[in-house]
Amino acid sequence: MKTKKIMYLSLITSIGIVLQIIESYIPSPFVGIPGAKMGLANIVNLVTLVVFGMKNALVIAILRCSVAMLGTGSVTGFFYSLAGATCSIIVMWCVYRFLSKYFSLIGVSIYGALSHNIAQLFVASGIIHNWLIFIYLPMMMLMSIFTGYFVGLAAQYVSKHLKKIVSNEPCVNGRDKMRDV
């Protein structure tokens, strides 16, 4: 693995950890939906997915969730975050890979936000042993549209500029893209 790629991925992971820890201390702007957040750290997941590929996005999500758990002390939050991040990365990868001619990164992000919330509800129902938690699903789906739009807009801007930076890397061994390494 190239040193510059490791450096980029390390910086992206650090940014995701900081965003997740900061967001955990911000009161929820969504009244009536317990635990609802903007999902700022998901910007990192989507940018990594687009620029460096799915494998790297999954690794960064796992690292981000694990270290953020140590920073916040929330073990149950770790399970919610990890399930949501993993599920959303898989869904976003599928939409980005197979439906990118129909959806921009904003649409990809909205699908990721929807799947993130559904995965978190499954974890919550498993923890509390009650399927009635899915009564929050309509509110969370509505919220996902707004948070997914914001995350997608930010990721679109960041990934566009990061792709330019990454593509300006010198060609080594006939490869000129970071995701090929």
SETITOR-239256 format. One line per field, with one value per residue: residue number from 1; z, y, x of N, C-alpha, C, O, CB in turn. Coordinates in pm, 1 decimal, m for minus. Glycine has a CB too. Layout:
<pts>
pos	c(NUM|...)
nw	c(Z|...)
nv	c(Y|...)
nu	c(X|...)
caw	c(Z|...)
cav	c(Y|...)
cau	c(X|...)
cw	c(Z|...)
cv	c(Y|...)
cu	c(X|...)
ow	c(Z|...)
ov	c(Y|...)
ou	c(X|...)
cbw	c(Z|...)
cbv	c(Y|...)
cbu	c(X|...)
</pts>
This chain:
<pts>
pos	c(1|2|3|4|5|6|7|8|9|10|11|12|13|14|15|16|17|18|19|20|21|22|23|24|25|26|27|28|29|30|31|32|33|34|35|36|37|38|39|40|41|42|43|44|45|46|47|48|49|50|51|52|53|54|55|56|57|58|59|60|61|62|63|64|65|66|67|68|69|70|71|72|73|74|75|76|77|78|79|80|81|82|83|84|85|86|87|88|89|90|91|92|93|94|95|96|97|98|99|100|101|102|103|104|105|106|107|108|109|110|111|112|113|114|115|116|117|118|119|120|121|122|123|124|125|126|127|128|129|130|131|132|133|134|135|136|137|138|139|140|141|142|143|144|145|146|147|148|149|150|151|152|153|154|155|156|157|158|159|160|161|162|163|164|165|166|167|168|169|170|171|172|173|174|175|176|177|178|179|180|181)
nw	c(0.0|m80.0|70.8|65.6|19.5|255.3|427.6|342.7|399.2|674.5|762.8|679.6|836.5|1091.5|1078.8|1056.8|1306.9|1483.3|1397.4|1465.5|1745.7|1825.3|1732.7|1898.7|2131.8|2076.3|2122.8|2013.3|1716.4|1631.1|1744.4|1935.3|1827.9|1962.4|2005.9|1747.9|1497.8|1290.9|1135.8|1056.9|1045.0|852.6|614.9|576.5|533.9|285.1|114.6|126.8|17.6|m247.8|m340.5|m261.3|m259.2|m169.8|15.7|162.7|268.3|441.2|626.3|735.1|848.3|1050.2|1209.3|1277.4|1422.9|1635.6|1765.1|1823.1|2005.9|2222.0|2276.1|2346.7|2528.2|2500.0|2475.8|2380.7|2188.0|2007.9|1888.4|1755.9|1583.9|1435.9|1309.4|1158.1|998.2|854.4|714.4|567.0|406.3|243.2|105.2|m13.7|m177.3|m356.3|m481.5|m583.4|m753.6|m933.9|m1001.2|m1059.3|m1281.6|m1257.5|m1007.6|m818.3|m595.4|m384.1|m393.1|m357.7|m99.2|40.9|16.6|165.4|416.9|475.5|491.5|699.4|920.8|931.5|990.3|1243.4|1384.1|1381.5|1545.0|1782.0|1836.2|1885.9|2115.7|2306.8|2291.9|2158.0|1902.3|1857.7|1841.4|1582.9|1524.2|1509.8|1258.3|1026.5|1093.8|1112.6|852.5|712.2|828.1|734.6|469.1|477.5|627.2|472.4|233.8|307.4|390.9|150.3|m20.5|97.5|78.0|m197.1|m274.7|m130.4|m220.9|m493.1|m497.0|m356.2|m524.2|m735.2|m611.1|m540.6|m793.4|m903.7|m807.6|m854.4|m1111.4|m1032.8|m1097.2|m1324.1|m1242.4|m1178.6|m1014.6|m688.0|m583.3|m717.2|m594.0)
nv	c(m117.6|219.1|488.8|746.7|694.3|562.8|776.1|959.2|805.9|775.8|1041.4|1095.7|911.0|1012.6|1261.1|1172.7|1047.1|1264.9|1422.7|1249.9|1228.8|1497.6|1543.1|1372.2|1512.3|1722.7|1850.1|1684.4|1802.9|1729.1|1719.3|1497.1|1262.3|1031.9|1022.4|1100.0|1223.3|1440.3|1303.1|1361.2|1234.2|1048.1|1166.0|1122.6|845.6|825.1|981.5|837.2|595.5|672.8|778.6|600.4|340.8|52.4|m139.8|1.8|197.9|49.3|m42.8|200.3|290.9|99.8|140.6|410.6|401.2|236.8|376.1|615.2|521.1|469.6|730.5|853.7|684.9|538.5|240.3|107.5|289.0|238.2|m4.4|72.3|266.6|123.6|m78.8|81.1|228.8|25.6|m102.1|116.7|180.7|m44.7|m34.6|220.5|173.2|m13.8|141.0|351.1|213.9|68.0|228.2|485.9|644.4|733.8|851.5|1115.2|1189.9|1288.0|1155.4|894.8|922.0|971.6|723.6|580.5|701.9|627.9|345.8|333.6|424.2|224.8|m2.2|75.0|74.1|m198.6|m291.5|m157.6|m276.2|m533.1|m496.1|m394.1|m585.3|m557.9|m506.7|m288.4|m56.0|12.9|188.0|436.6|451.2|585.7|860.3|867.3|801.0|1023.1|1214.9|1115.3|1191.3|1465.1|1473.1|1301.7|1443.0|1670.0|1546.6|1418.2|1638.0|1769.4|1561.8|1535.2|1772.8|1756.6|1509.3|1558.0|1746.3|1606.4|1390.1|1520.5|1597.6|1347.4|1228.6|1375.5|1265.5|1127.2|886.8|551.4|250.5|212.8|268.2|501.6|571.4|597.3|406.3|177.0|57.6)
nu	c(85.3|55.7|231.5|121.4|m147.3|m215.6|m173.9|m374.1|m605.4|m577.7|m599.1|m861.0|m1000.2|m942.0|m1072.1|m1335.3|m1367.7|m1340.8|m1559.4|m1771.2|m1744.5|m1774.8|m2035.0|m2174.7|m2197.9|m2360.3|m2681.4|m2980.6|m3122.5|m3367.2|m3670.6|m3861.6|m3766.7|m3580.5|m3229.5|m3168.3|m2954.6|m2749.6|m2562.6|m2299.3|m2048.9|m2090.3|m2036.2|m1769.4|m1769.6|m1904.5|m1743.4|m1503.0|m1588.5|m1645.4|m1400.8|m1194.5|m1296.6|m1504.7|m1403.4|m1206.9|m1373.3|m1536.6|m1344.1|m1256.1|m1495.3|m1537.9|m1308.6|m1350.1|m1593.6|m1517.1|m1303.0|m1432.6|m1617.8|m1452.1|m1379.9|m1620.5|m1737.2|m1965.8|m2097.9|m2326.4|m2395.8|m2194.2|m2270.1|m2505.8|m2400.1|m2204.8|m2358.2|m2533.6|m2350.6|m2214.8|m2424.6|m2522.4|m2302.1|m2281.2|m2527.4|m2505.6|m2284.9|m2389.9|m2593.4|m2439.0|m2264.7|m2431.1|m2647.9|m2567.8|m2602.5|m2854.7|m2877.8|m2736.8|m2461.2|m2599.9|m2848.1|m2750.4|m2653.8|m2891.2|m3019.9|m2832.6|m2867.5|m3131.1|m3105.0|m2922.0|m3069.5|m3267.5|m3111.6|m3018.9|m3258.6|m3316.6|m3107.7|m3174.6|m3424.5|m3340.8|m3185.5|m3367.3|m3559.4|m3807.1|m4027.7|m4181.7|m4044.4|m4010.2|m4206.4|m4107.4|m4004.8|m4135.4|m4095.1|m3818.7|m3746.8|m3837.0|m3670.5|m3430.7|m3422.9|m3364.6|m3121.4|m2966.1|m2957.7|m2805.7|m2561.7|m2492.6|m2460.5|m2241.7|m2050.6|m2036.0|m1911.7|m1665.8|m1557.4|m1525.6|m1318.8|m1121.8|m1076.9|m950.3|m710.8|m606.2|m586.5|m382.7|m158.0|167.9|229.6|278.9|433.7|273.4|18.3|m233.6|m438.8|m569.4|m749.0|m682.8|m474.1)
caw	c(0.0|m89.1|190.4|50.7|36.2|399.6|487.6|313.9|472.9|816.6|784.7|665.5|956.5|1203.1|1061.7|1090.6|1452.2|1544.4|1367.2|1541.7|1887.4|1840.5|1713.4|2012.5|2238.6|2031.1|2145.0|1892.0|1662.8|1589.0|1861.2|1925.3|1779.9|2051.3|1947.7|1608.3|1472.6|1150.9|1065.2|993.9|1019.4|732.0|502.7|561.4|472.3|144.4|42.9|115.7|m76.7|m383.3|m380.3|m233.5|m275.8|m62.7|118.9|248.3|340.4|552.4|726.6|802.1|931.1|1169.6|1292.3|1326.9|1526.3|1750.6|1836.4|1875.6|2125.5|2329.6|2306.0|2406.8|2635.4|2473.2|2416.6|2300.0|2071.1|1914.9|1811.7|1664.7|1484.1|1349.6|1224.1|1062.3|902.9|767.8|624.7|472.5|308.3|146.9|21.2|m95.5|m280.3|m459.7|m556.4|m656.3|m858.0|m1033.7|m1035.1|m1057.4|m1392.2|m1216.6|m880.6|m783.2|m460.9|m289.9|m393.0|m295.8|43.2|97.5|33.2|278.3|540.3|499.3|537.2|829.0|1022.8|941.9|1063.1|1383.6|1445.1|1406.8|1663.5|1897.7|1866.3|1946.4|2250.5|2399.4|2269.5|2128.5|1763.5|1851.2|1814.7|1441.0|1512.1|1476.2|1121.0|936.3|1129.7|1080.1|706.9|674.7|871.6|648.2|344.8|503.8|665.2|355.6|138.5|357.8|384.5|9.3|m74.6|149.5|21.0|m339.2|m281.7|m80.8|m306.5|m619.4|m476.1|m315.3|m645.0|m808.0|m538.3|m551.7|m932.6|m934.2|m754.3|m962.4|m1152.2|m983.1|m1149.4|m1423.5|m1184.2|m1147.0|m928.8|m553.1|m553.6|m782.5|m511.9)
cav	c(0.0|337.9|572.1|858.2|643.3|542.0|908.9|1010.9|728.2|808.6|1174.3|1083.5|841.7|1107.8|1358.8|1103.1|1026.5|1395.8|1460.0|1165.1|1265.4|1629.6|1530.4|1302.8|1609.6|1823.3|1803.4|1648.5|1909.7|1669.4|1699.9|1384.3|1141.4|1013.4|979.1|1142.5|1311.3|1479.4|1203.2|1428.4|1139.6|971.2|1233.2|1051.7|715.3|841.4|1029.9|724.6|501.1|724.8|803.8|489.6|211.3|m2.0|m206.6|104.9|263.9|m38.2|m40.9|330.6|296.6|17.2|213.4|532.4|365.1|180.7|480.8|709.3|458.8|494.4|873.7|895.0|592.8|482.5|107.1|79.9|375.9|170.5|m102.9|147.3|332.6|23.7|m140.3|181.3|262.0|m89.9|m118.9|228.6|170.6|m149.0|17.3|330.6|115.4|m71.8|248.8|423.8|128.4|19.9|326.3|620.6|728.1|784.9|923.0|1184.9|1151.1|1324.1|1041.1|782.9|951.1|953.8|578.3|541.7|748.2|541.9|214.1|354.8|429.1|93.1|m89.3|115.0|27.1|m342.9|m305.7|m113.8|m377.4|m646.3|m460.6|m380.6|m701.1|m509.1|m461.3|m165.2|55.6|47.8|294.8|555.6|441.6|694.2|986.0|853.9|804.9|1163.2|1278.9|1065.4|1269.3|1590.7|1449.1|1243.2|1551.2|1749.1|1463.9|1399.0|1764.5|1788.3|1458.1|1566.4|1879.9|1707.9|1402.8|1617.9|1807.8|1503.9|1314.3|1599.8|1588.7|1209.5|1199.5|1446.1|1190.1|1072.8|749.7|456.5|115.2|210.8|295.0|642.2|594.3|545.3|290.4|59.8|1.1)
cau	c(0.0|137.2|234.9|27.4|m283.1|m231.6|m184.8|m508.2|m704.4|m561.6|m657.5|m1006.1|m1047.8|m933.7|m1180.2|m1459.8|m1372.0|m1367.2|m1697.6|m1862.9|m1736.8|m1836.7|m2179.2|m2235.5|m2220.0|m2455.9|m2819.4|m3052.5|m3207.5|m3493.8|m3754.8|m3953.9|m3699.9|m3466.2|m3103.2|m3152.1|m2839.6|m2730.8|m2482.8|m2185.8|m1939.9|m2121.8|m1970.4|m1642.5|m1798.2|m1939.4|m1624.4|m1410.2|m1648.1|m1633.4|m1262.3|m1103.4|m1360.7|m1587.3|m1322.3|m1149.0|m1482.4|m1576.0|m1237.0|m1259.8|m1616.5|m1514.7|m1212.1|m1414.2|m1690.7|m1445.2|m1230.4|m1531.8|m1674.5|m1356.2|m1383.2|m1747.7|m1773.1|m2097.6|m2084.7|m2445.7|m2384.1|m2104.6|m2345.9|m2592.4|m2317.5|m2141.4|m2461.8|m2579.1|m2243.6|m2190.0|m2539.3|m2531.8|m2193.4|m2317.4|m2636.1|m2453.2|m2199.0|m2478.0|m2658.2|m2334.2|m2208.0|m2525.6|m2751.2|m2509.9|m2651.3|m2984.9|m2868.5|m2613.3|m2416.8|m2706.3|m2939.2|m2678.1|m2649.8|m3025.8|m3036.2|m2748.6|m2930.7|m3247.7|m3059.3|m2857.0|m3174.6|m3331.9|m3018.1|m3018.7|m3382.9|m3302.0|m3022.0|m3254.2|m3526.1|m3270.2|m3141.0|m3481.4|m3647.3|m3941.2|m4038.1|m4259.9|m3953.3|m4024.5|m4305.8|m4028.2|m3956.3|m4178.2|m4027.9|m3676.3|m3735.7|m3849.1|m3547.7|m3323.0|m3420.3|m3294.9|m2981.4|m2900.6|m2932.8|m2693.7|m2440.6|m2460.7|m2411.4|m2105.8|m1964.7|m2018.1|m1812.1|m1536.9|m1503.0|m1483.8|m1187.7|m1025.8|m1041.9|m850.8|m584.2|m557.7|m549.7|m258.6|m45.1|250.4|201.5|377.6|412.0|167.7|m113.0|m247.8|m555.2|m549.0|m830.8|m626.9|m366.5)
cw	c(0.0|36.3|181.7|67.3|184.0|469.8|465.6|395.5|623.2|848.7|776.5|787.5|1076.3|1196.3|1099.1|1240.1|1522.3|1520.1|1450.7|1689.3|1911.3|1829.9|1831.0|2129.0|2199.1|2057.5|2011.7|1843.7|1623.8|1711.8|1836.0|1872.9|1865.0|1976.5|1805.4|1596.8|1324.1|1071.3|994.1|960.7|895.7|605.4|471.2|493.9|322.7|61.6|23.3|16.0|m220.2|m428.3|m367.4|m242.2|m149.9|50.2|215.9|328.1|459.3|663.3|804.8|892.0|1060.0|1263.9|1356.7|1440.4|1652.8|1832.0|1894.7|2000.0|2244.4|2371.9|2375.8|2523.8|2615.3|2400.3|2332.0|2175.2|1964.9|1827.4|1712.4|1549.1|1385.2|1256.3|1117.8|956.3|804.3|666.2|521.7|368.4|201.8|50.7|m69.4|m206.3|m393.3|m545.1|m641.4|m774.5|m969.8|m1079.6|m1042.6|m1175.6|m1359.7|m1092.7|m865.6|m645.9|m355.1|m281.1|m328.7|m144.4|109.3|115.4|150.4|411.2|576.2|554.6|672.6|940.6|1040.1|1019.5|1211.2|1454.2|1471.4|1529.7|1788.6|1935.2|1927.2|2089.1|2347.8|2386.4|2244.6|1986.9|1749.8|1827.6|1669.0|1417.6|1479.0|1328.9|1028.7|966.3|1091.5|929.1|656.1|710.3|781.4|519.1|365.1|538.2|547.9|250.6|180.9|347.4|239.4|m55.4|m30.5|87.8|m126.4|m355.7|m242.9|m175.3|m441.2|m605.4|m434.4|m433.7|m726.4|m741.9|m556.2|m694.2|m975.4|m875.6|m870.3|m987.5|m1105.9|m1035.1|m1245.2|m1370.1|m1146.8|m1061.0|m794.4|m527.9|m620.7|m696.4|m413.0)
cv	c(123.8|422.9|686.1|812.6|619.6|676.0|966.7|937.5|755.6|944.0|1169.5|1015.2|935.8|1211.3|1296.1|1082.4|1157.3|1438.4|1379.3|1202.2|1400.9|1618.6|1460.8|1397.9|1721.4|1770.5|1779.5|1764.1|1859.3|1634.4|1582.7|1256.3|1121.1|962.4|1023.2|1243.5|1343.4|1376.4|1262.8|1333.4|1054.5|1038.5|1160.2|916.8|728.2|888.8|915.3|622.2|545.5|733.6|680.1|351.1|158.7|m64.1|m104.8|178.0|179.9|m37.6|90.2|341.5|217.3|86.2|336.3|501.1|315.0|289.1|583.7|652.3|482.5|641.4|919.3|806.6|525.8|349.0|74.3|166.6|315.9|73.2|m35.9|204.6|233.4|m42.1|m42.8|211.6|147.8|m107.5|m6.4|224.0|67.1|m98.8|128.7|278.0|57.9|37.0|322.2|341.8|97.8|124.2|469.3|706.8|787.0|874.3|991.6|1134.5|1189.2|1210.2|918.7|800.0|933.1|805.1|527.4|582.2|662.5|406.7|222.7|353.0|295.2|m3.8|m54.4|71.1|m123.4|m368.0|m268.1|m218.9|m502.0|m618.2|m455.7|m494.8|m658.5|m452.1|m332.4|m42.1|101.2|149.6|427.1|559.7|552.9|827.9|982.2|856.5|948.2|1240.2|1239.1|1144.2|1397.9|1568.8|1390.1|1347.2|1632.0|1672.1|1444.2|1523.7|1790.5|1686.9|1482.8|1671.3|1826.9|1604.4|1456.6|1676.1|1705.3|1417.5|1388.1|1589.4|1450.7|1179.2|1273.3|1378.0|1135.9|925.3|658.5|318.2|109.0|238.2|441.8|673.1|529.5|417.9|164.1|m9.4|m95.7)
cu	c(89.9|122.7|134.6|m117.5|m311.7|m250.0|m324.5|m613.5|m696.1|m622.7|m809.8|m1066.0|m1048.7|m1045.6|m1314.4|m1475.3|m1407.8|m1511.7|m1797.0|m1861.6|m1802.4|m1988.4|m2247.4|m2264.2|m2316.8|m2596.7|m2891.0|m3139.7|m3346.8|m3576.9|m3849.2|m3891.9|m3575.0|m3342.8|m3078.5|m3038.2|m2832.8|m2650.3|m2362.6|m2071.4|m1966.3|m2070.2|m1840.7|m1664.2|m1823.0|m1820.1|m1525.0|m1460.5|m1625.0|m1487.8|m1174.2|m1166.6|m1427.6|m1505.2|m1263.7|m1256.0|m1528.2|m1471.2|m1241.0|m1382.2|m1598.0|m1416.9|m1275.7|m1510.7|m1621.7|m1375.5|m1326.6|m1599.1|m1580.8|m1358.6|m1509.2|m1788.3|m1907.7|m2084.8|m2207.3|m2446.5|m2294.6|m2181.6|m2440.8|m2511.3|m2257.0|m2242.4|m2508.8|m2475.4|m2220.5|m2302.8|m2545.1|m2420.5|m2227.1|m2425.9|m2585.0|m2363.3|m2284.2|m2542.6|m2555.2|m2282.8|m2306.4|m2628.1|m2698.1|m2553.5|m2788.5|m2978.4|m2733.5|m2568.2|m2519.6|m2808.1|m2876.9|m2678.0|m2785.9|m3055.9|m2953.4|m2809.7|m3052.0|m3204.5|m2990.5|m2961.4|m3245.3|m3242.4|m3015.6|m3146.7|m3379.2|m3215.8|m3101.1|m3358.1|m3462.6|m3227.0|m3257.8|m3581.6|m3792.0|m3942.3|m4117.8|m4173.9|m3965.0|m4136.8|m4237.3|m3987.4|m4006.9|m4110.3|m3880.2|m3654.0|m3745.2|m3721.8|m3430.8|m3312.6|m3341.0|m3148.0|m2903.7|m2868.7|m2811.2|m2562.0|m2398.1|m2404.8|m2268.3|m2008.8|m1938.0|m1908.1|m1673.7|m1477.1|m1456.1|m1342.8|m1082.6|m984.2|m936.9|m714.5|m522.9|m513.1|m423.1|m135.8|36.8|218.4|315.0|340.0|293.0|28.7|m121.5|m368.8|m529.3|m628.8|m777.7|m521.3|m423.2)
ow	c(73.2|98.8|280.9|122.9|232.5|560.8|559.2|454.5|691.1|950.4|857.1|836.8|1153.3|1298.1|1165.1|1294.1|1609.9|1612.0|1500.7|1752.2|2007.3|1909.3|1859.8|2215.3|2282.1|2018.8|1911.9|1919.5|1587.7|1775.1|1728.9|1872.8|1841.8|1894.7|1747.2|1676.3|1242.4|950.2|884.0|859.0|840.4|500.3|355.0|406.8|243.1|m49.7|m85.4|m62.0|m305.2|m542.1|m452.4|m233.2|m40.2|167.7|337.4|442.8|566.5|781.3|927.4|1001.7|1167.2|1384.9|1475.6|1543.4|1764.0|1954.4|2004.7|2090.8|2354.8|2489.7|2455.4|2609.5|2707.4|2279.1|2222.9|2069.2|1845.7|1706.1|1598.9|1432.5|1264.5|1137.5|1000.9|837.8|684.0|547.0|403.6|252.9|83.2|m70.4|m188.3|m317.3|m511.0|m667.7|m757.9|m883.0|m1087.4|m1185.9|m1033.2|m1170.1|m1426.8|m1074.4|m896.2|m587.9|m248.3|m171.2|m253.7|m70.4|222.0|217.7|226.1|507.8|692.7|652.9|752.5|1043.0|1152.1|1104.3|1295.9|1571.7|1571.9|1610.1|1889.5|2053.3|2010.7|2174.1|2459.1|2462.0|2301.4|1955.7|1642.0|1796.9|1636.7|1304.4|1426.6|1280.9|956.9|874.3|1044.2|882.6|567.5|631.1|755.1|465.7|280.5|485.3|526.8|185.5|99.3|300.3|208.5|m136.2|m111.2|49.8|m175.4|m442.1|m314.2|m206.7|m497.5|m692.6|m473.4|m442.6|m780.4|m810.4|m583.5|m714.1|m1075.5|m891.3|m974.5|m895.7|m1135.1|m1018.4|m1246.7|m1445.0|m1090.3|m1036.6|m787.1|m457.5|m586.6|m724.1|m334.3)
ov	c(129.8|428.1|718.6|885.1|652.7|688.1|1017.4|1000.4|758.0|959.6|1231.8|1056.6|938.4|1244.5|1359.2|1098.6|1160.1|1485.1|1433.9|1206.7|1417.1|1678.2|1487.2|1366.9|1805.7|1658.0|1846.3|1817.3|1938.4|1531.1|1571.0|1151.9|1186.8|870.9|987.0|1336.8|1281.7|1364.6|1220.3|1350.4|995.3|975.0|1138.6|877.6|651.4|840.7|899.1|567.9|464.1|699.5|656.4|251.6|211.7|m42.7|m123.3|216.0|234.0|m32.5|89.9|396.5|262.8|90.0|362.1|568.5|347.4|293.0|634.0|727.8|512.3|672.8|1013.1|849.2|461.6|344.8|19.0|123.7|338.8|68.5|m81.2|192.6|257.1|m59.3|m79.2|219.4|171.1|m125.6|m30.8|260.3|89.9|m118.7|131.6|331.2|78.2|25.9|352.4|395.6|101.1|109.1|564.2|829.3|879.9|962.1|933.7|1046.2|1128.1|1173.1|846.9|704.1|884.4|764.9|441.3|506.0|628.8|358.5|129.5|287.2|256.9|m78.8|m143.6|34.8|m170.4|m455.8|m338.4|m247.4|m568.7|m707.1|m507.6|m500.5|m714.3|m360.2|m273.1|65.1|215.6|192.3|518.8|662.7|611.0|900.3|1081.2|908.9|988.9|1320.6|1320.3|1161.3|1435.6|1637.2|1425.0|1340.6|1659.5|1726.3|1452.8|1516.3|1829.0|1722.9|1454.2|1657.9|1849.8|1611.1|1407.1|1656.6|1716.7|1376.1|1326.5|1573.8|1437.6|1111.3|1235.7|1425.9|1101.9|850.6|683.7|274.3|9.9|232.1|498.6|790.1|419.8|329.2|54.2|m123.3|m154.3)
ou	c(188.7|16.8|69.5|m200.0|m419.9|m332.0|m386.3|m701.3|m798.7|m690.3|m878.9|m1171.0|m1144.7|m1106.3|m1396.9|m1584.8|m1494.2|m1578.9|m1895.4|m1967.4|m1877.7|m2061.2|m2364.1|m2346.3|m2350.8|m2628.4|m2864.4|m3220.7|m3433.9|m3555.1|m3908.6|m3957.1|m3473.5|m3351.6|m2976.3|m3027.6|m2901.2|m2669.1|m2327.6|m2004.2|m1873.7|m2061.4|m1806.4|m1586.5|m1768.8|m1798.9|m1469.4|m1382.2|m1588.8|m1455.8|m1088.4|m1094.6|m1410.3|m1535.2|m1270.4|m1232.6|m1555.7|m1505.9|m1230.4|m1372.9|m1637.9|m1439.5|m1257.1|m1509.1|m1663.5|m1388.1|m1303.9|m1634.2|m1626.6|m1341.3|m1505.9|m1865.7|m1958.2|m2063.6|m2193.7|m2492.1|m2315.1|m2161.0|m2454.9|m2548.9|m2258.2|m2215.3|m2522.4|m2507.7|m2208.1|m2278.2|m2569.6|m2443.2|m2203.5|m2416.4|m2616.9|m2364.4|m2254.6|m2546.0|m2580.8|m2260.3|m2270.0|m2688.3|m2775.8|m2542.5|m2833.5|m3062.7|m2629.2|m2631.4|m2524.8|m2849.4|m2943.0|m2699.6|m2794.2|m3111.2|m2998.4|m2804.7|m3073.0|m3260.7|m2999.3|m2942.5|m3279.1|m3290.8|m3010.6|m3143.2|m3432.6|m3246.8|m3095.3|m3377.5|m3523.7|m3231.5|m3248.4|m3678.6|m3885.9|m3866.6|m4121.3|m4226.3|m3932.9|m4159.5|m4300.5|m3940.1|m3925.6|m4072.4|m3824.3|m3552.8|m3670.1|m3672.5|m3342.1|m3203.0|m3259.9|m3060.4|m2787.5|m2764.4|m2723.2|m2462.0|m2279.3|m2312.2|m2183.7|m1897.4|m1828.7|m1821.5|m1576.0|m1358.3|m1358.5|m1258.1|m966.4|m868.6|m845.0|m613.4|m403.6|m412.4|m362.0|m23.5|m19.3|184.8|431.9|226.2|220.0|m68.9|m27.9|m398.6|m473.9|m580.7|m821.4|m483.8|m348.9)
cbw	c(123.1|m212.4|212.1|m85.6|m44.4|458.2|429.2|164.4|445.6|855.4|682.0|537.9|986.3|1203.2|915.9|1020.2|1504.4|1488.7|1218.2|1524.4|1934.8|1734.2|1585.5|2059.6|2280.0|1879.1|2229.8|1915.8|1541.7|1501.8|1894.4|1838.4|1626.4|2163.0|1952.9|1554.1|1520.5|1144.2|965.8|1083.7|1140.3|721.1|534.7|698.2|539.1|130.2|120.2|251.7|m49.9|m392.4|m297.2|m98.7|m322.5|m119.0|54.2|164.7|246.1|502.4|659.5|699.0|853.0|1130.1|1208.6|1213.5|1473.9|1703.8|1743.1|1768.3|2103.0|2285.3|2181.1|2302.4|2765.2|2390.6|2526.2|2382.1|2111.4|1990.5|1906.0|1739.8|1551.8|1434.2|1308.8|1133.9|977.6|852.0|705.2|547.5|377.8|220.7|108.5|m8.4|m220.1|m394.6|m460.7|m562.0|m797.7|m979.4|m934.0|m1055.8|m1522.7|m1190.7|m763.9|m783.0|m428.4|m333.3|m534.1|m349.8|65.8|6.4|m95.7|264.5|526.7|369.4|434.8|830.1|987.4|800.8|1004.1|1395.2|1355.4|1284.5|1650.8|1867.8|1739.3|1863.5|2249.0|2375.2|2389.6|2232.5|1678.8|1978.1|1846.5|1358.8|1642.4|1563.1|1064.2|945.0|1280.3|1139.4|642.1|743.5|1017.2|616.6|297.2|616.5|787.4|295.5|126.4|503.1|452.7|m65.3|m31.0|303.3|39.8|m402.0|m189.6|59.1|m328.5|m663.6|m370.9|m204.4|m731.0|m815.9|m388.5|m508.3|m1025.7|m883.3|m661.7|m929.0|m1306.0|m826.4|m1034.1|m1490.4|m1060.3|m1272.1|m993.2|m450.7|m596.5|m915.8|m439.3)
cbv	c(m0.1|418.1|627.5|924.5|513.1|466.7|1003.4|998.5|579.1|807.7|1274.6|1005.4|718.9|1178.3|1411.4|969.3|972.6|1502.2|1440.0|1017.4|1268.3|1727.7|1454.3|1189.8|1669.9|1857.3|1906.1|1524.2|1973.4|1543.5|1829.0|1421.2|1151.9|916.7|834.3|1203.6|1245.5|1614.2|1130.7|1538.1|1049.3|950.7|1383.7|1032.5|650.3|939.6|1147.2|658.9|486.1|861.3|915.9|507.2|112.7|m105.1|m289.0|204.3|290.5|m181.7|m59.5|444.5|242.6|m122.2|255.3|604.0|258.4|77.5|549.2|742.4|306.0|454.1|950.9|893.8|664.9|580.8|0.4|103.8|511.4|97.3|m193.7|260.4|411.3|m82.7|m187.1|307.7|293.9|m217.5|m123.5|361.5|134.2|m276.0|69.1|430.5|6.0|m158.6|347.4|459.2|m0.5|m98.1|319.8|611.0|646.2|670.1|827.5|1341.4|1216.5|1456.7|1008.2|773.9|1091.8|1020.0|504.2|603.0|894.9|522.6|152.4|489.0|535.8|36.1|m78.0|266.2|61.5|m413.5|m217.1|20.4|m414.7|m682.3|m326.1|m248.6|m796.0|m401.6|m568.8|m147.7|15.1|m78.4|308.0|561.2|309.3|711.8|1013.5|723.9|718.2|1226.5|1242.4|918.7|1301.8|1665.3|1354.6|1135.4|1642.7|1790.1|1326.6|1354.5|1880.0|1775.6|1320.9|1616.8|1997.6|1647.9|1293.8|1727.7|1917.2|1416.3|1288.8|1746.7|1618.9|1110.3|1236.6|1587.4|1074.8|1089.4|740.6|458.4|17.6|81.4|205.2|720.6|538.1|650.4|315.6|98.9|110.4)
cbu	c(m97.1|100.0|374.6|45.6|m303.1|m109.5|m78.1|m539.6|m685.3|m413.4|m602.7|m1041.9|m960.2|m797.5|m1184.2|m1465.6|m1236.1|m1270.4|m1726.4|m1826.3|m1590.1|m1782.7|m2207.7|m2144.3|m2088.3|m2435.7|m2898.4|m3138.2|m3140.4|m3469.4|m3834.3|m4066.8|m3663.9|m3502.4|m3095.6|m3283.8|m2706.6|m2661.4|m2568.4|m2135.2|m1919.1|m2271.7|m1943.1|m1574.8|m1919.2|m2054.6|m1557.2|m1389.1|m1797.8|m1698.7|m1204.5|m1045.6|m1260.8|m1681.6|m1209.0|m1069.7|m1600.5|m1598.1|m1098.2|m1259.7|m1737.9|m1461.0|m1090.9|m1487.9|m1786.6|m1342.8|m1130.0|m1637.3|m1697.5|m1214.5|m1367.3|m1857.2|m1773.3|m2182.3|m2065.3|m2573.8|m2331.4|m1993.9|m2424.5|m2665.4|m2207.5|m2072.1|m2581.9|m2616.0|m2112.8|m2174.4|m2670.4|m2526.9|m2060.7|m2365.9|m2752.6|m2375.9|m2107.6|m2587.4|m2729.3|m2217.4|m2159.6|m2597.4|m2862.6|m2359.6|m2658.6|m3077.9|m2891.7|m2633.5|m2282.4|m2776.2|m2981.8|m2532.2|m2600.1|m3133.2|m2995.9|m2611.1|m2972.3|m3328.3|m2964.4|m2778.8|m3276.1|m3363.3|m2876.4|m3001.6|m3501.8|m3240.6|m2894.3|m3323.7|m3604.0|m3149.5|m3068.9|m3552.6|m3641.5|m3986.4|m4101.6|m4338.5|m3807.7|m4051.3|m4387.9|m3904.0|m3995.6|m4328.4|m4042.4|m3619.7|m3844.6|m3970.8|m3517.7|m3344.8|m3564.1|m3363.4|m2973.4|m2987.3|m3056.0|m2719.2|m2464.0|m2582.5|m2501.6|m2105.0|m2027.6|m2151.4|m1852.4|m1552.8|m1608.0|m1583.9|m1197.4|m1085.2|m1166.8|m894.0|m604.9|m666.9|m664.4|m266.6|m93.0|399.4|182.8|385.2|390.3|167.5|m139.1|m255.2|m685.7|m586.9|m973.3|m567.0|m288.6)
</pts>
